Amino acid sequence: MTRGFRDENGGKAEVLVDIDDVAYVSTSRSGQAYLVRDADDRDIWLPVSLVEKNSDGTFTMPEWLAKEKRLI
């Protein structure tokens, strides 16, 4: 799923995506990153500051981050 929001000044919308094909493994000791595993068994660190871990097991993040981590 893709969605976006506008910043407080009415600027360009940042596109958010929901990722559902990864499995949560753990959170770093510092609490600053989630470790997830994708379908190819790749371990991927995602910064907590940019990612929302949803109660349904999905992760919401900016589209650019999902592309950078090769999740989409």
C-alpha positions in Angstrom: 0.0 0.0 0.0 1.3 3.5 -0.8 0.2 6.7 0.8 1.5 10.2 1.5 1.3 13.2 3.7 2.0 16.9 3.4 4.5 18.6 5.7 3.2 21.4 8.0 4.0 24.1 5.5 2.0 22.4 2.7 5.1 21.1 1.0 5.5 18.1 -1.2 4.0 14.9 0.1 6.3 12.1 1.2 5.2 8.8 0.0 4.9 6.1 2.6 4.6 2.4 1.9 3.5 -0.6 4.0 5.8 -3.6 3.8 4.3 -6.9 4.7 6.7 -9.5 3.3 9.3 -9.2 6.1 9.5 -10.9 9.5 10.4 -9.0 12.6 13.4 -10.5 14.3 14.4 -8.1 17.1 15.1 -4.6 18.1 18.7 -3.4 18.6 20.1 -3.0 22.1 20.0 0.7 21.8 16.4 0.6 20.6 17.3 2.6 17.5 16.8 -0.1 14.8 14.5 -3.0 14.0 16.1 -6.2 12.5 13.8 -7.8 9.9 14.3 -10.8 7.6 13.0 -10.8 4.1 11.8 -13.7 1.9 15.3 -14.2 0.6 16.6 -14.7 4.2 18.4 -11.3 4.1 18.7 -9.6 7.5 17.9 -5.9 7.2 18.3 -3.2 9.8 15.6 -0.4 9.7 15.9 2.8 11.7 13.2 3.2 14.3 13.1 6.9 13.7 11.9 6.3 10.1 9.9 3.1 10.5 6.6 2.3 12.2 6.1 -1.2 13.4 2.4 -1.9 13.1 0.3 -4.3 15.2 -0.7 -6.3 12.2 3.0 -7.2 11.5 3.5 -4.7 8.7 6.1 -1.9 8.7 5.4 1.6 7.4 8.3 3.6 6.0 9.2 6.2 3.4 9.2 4.8 -0.1 12.9 5.9 -0.6 14.0 3.8 2.4 12.1 0.7 1.2 13.8 1.1 -2.2 17.2 1.7 -0.6 16.8 -1.5 1.4 15.5 -3.4 -1.6 12.2 -4.2 0.0 10.2 -2.9 -3.1 
